[in-house]
Amino acid sequence: MKVPMQKLRLIILAVLACVPLLADDGGVTWLSDYKAAIRLARQTHQPLLVEFRCEA
């Protein structure tokens, strides 16, 4: 079965548009206290994601 390229692109776009609806935060707990976050990461042997941003 051969699908025209335009139709295939439309199908892919529709699938990608649904991805945010299926997303789950997975129970992520965001911490704003750096020291508490380090402590928790060490206790649970989990990586630590640090976000730096500047709002002018």
C-alpha positions as CSV (number, residue, x, y, z in Angstrom):
1,M,0.0,0.0,0.0
2,K,1.6,3.3,-1.1
3,V,0.6,6.4,0.8
4,P,1.1,9.8,-0.9
5,M,3.8,11.9,0.8
6,Q,1.3,14.7,1.6
7,K,-1.1,12.3,3.4
8,L,1.8,10.7,5.3
9,R,2.9,14.2,6.5
10,L,-0.6,14.9,7.6
11,I,-0.8,11.6,9.6
12,I,2.6,12.3,11.3
13,L,1.5,15.9,12.1
14,A,-1.8,14.6,13.7
15,V,0.1,12.0,15.8
16,L,2.6,14.6,17.0
17,A,-0.2,17.0,17.8
18,C,-1.7,14.4,20.2
19,V,1.6,13.8,22.1
20,P,1.1,16.6,24.7
21,L,-2.4,15.1,25.5
22,L,-0.7,11.8,26.4
23,A,2.1,13.3,28.4
24,D,2.3,12.7,32.1
25,D,4.6,14.5,34.5
26,G,5.2,11.1,36.1
27,G,4.9,12.5,39.6
28,V,7.8,14.9,39.2
29,T,8.3,17.0,42.3
30,W,9.9,20.4,41.5
31,L,11.9,21.9,44.3
32,S,13.1,25.5,44.6
33,D,15.5,24.9,47.5
34,Y,18.8,23.8,46.0
35,K,20.2,22.2,49.1
36,A,17.0,20.2,49.7
37,A,17.1,19.1,46.0
38,I,20.7,17.9,46.3
39,R,19.9,16.0,49.5
40,L,16.9,14.3,47.9
41,A,18.9,13.4,44.7
42,R,21.6,11.8,46.8
43,Q,19.1,9.9,48.9
44,T,17.2,8.5,46.0
45,H,20.2,8.1,43.6
46,Q,18.4,10.2,41.0
47,P,19.9,12.8,38.7
48,L,19.4,16.5,39.4
49,L,18.1,18.9,36.8
50,V,19.1,22.5,37.5
51,E,17.4,25.2,35.4
52,F,19.0,28.6,35.2
53,R,17.1,31.5,33.8
54,C,17.1,35.2,33.9
55,E,14.0,37.3,33.8
56,A,14.8,40.9,32.9
